[in-house]
Amino acid sequence: MKRAEILEAARVCVCGEREQDYGSPEDSFGLIAQLWTAYMGTLFTSKDVAMLMALLKVARIKAGDKADSFVDLAGYAACAGEIATAER
């Protein structure tokens, strides 16, 4: 895939039907952060969830170069960036 194709596929994922199906990434990551915080006893934020999911994708890419992992990585980075800039 070309970089523009990866970015477009990520845009479709994070701005398209997934948001309609699962709600906004901020809301979804916020709920995940609450669950991880309760389970681990350490505070997690929405941005932490996005970044840790990005690291999961990095681990998967190390195990094998599947195109969708790069798309997901770009999507998680975009969500983390949006969350971070909204927090300022």
N, C-alpha and C positions, 0 to 999 in steps of 0.2 A: 504494500500500500504506500502511496505517496503521503507526505506529511499533511497536505491539505485534505486528503481523504480521511486520514485518521482524525484530524480536528473536526471535520464535518460530521463524521460518525459519532464522535464524542458529543458534539453539540446536539445532535438528534437525540442521543440517549438522555442527556441531562436536562434538555429543554423540551422534550417531546412527551411521548406517551408514558414513560416511566413516572414523570411528575404527576400526570393525571391518575396513574394507577396507584402510586405509593405516596403521593404528597410531595411537598418541596424537600430537596435534600437537607435544608436547614432543619426542618421539622423531623425528618427521618433520622438524621445524624444526631439530633438532640435527644431523641428517645433512646437510640443506641448508646449514647454517652451516659444517660441515666442508668441504663441496665449494666453497662460495663463498670460504672462507678460503684453501683451496689454490689456487684459480683467481686470486684477487685479491691474495694475499699480505698481507691485512689480516684481523685477527681479527674474526669475526662470531659472535654468540651466537644462541641460539634466539629470544630477545626481539627481536634485530635483524631476524631473518628475518620474524617476525610483523609488525613495524612497516614494514619495507620492502615487504612484500606489501600492507599497508594503503595505503601510498603508491601502489603500482601501481593499486589500486582507485580511489584519488582521481583519478589520471590518466585512468583509463577513464571515470569519472563526468564529468570535464571534457569528454571527447570525446562523451559521450552518456549520457543518464540512463536506464540500464537497471536495473530493479528488483533483479536478482540482484547487481549490483555493490554496492549498498547493503547487501544481506544479507551478502555476503562481507566487506565492510568491517567490519560489526558483529562478524562471527565472528572476524576477525583481531584486532580490538581486544580481544575477550573472551579469546582465547588469550594475547595479550601481557600482559594484566592478570593472568591466572592464573600465567603464568610469572614475572612480576615479583614477585608477592606470595609465591610459593613460594621465590624466591631470598633473601627477607629473613630 
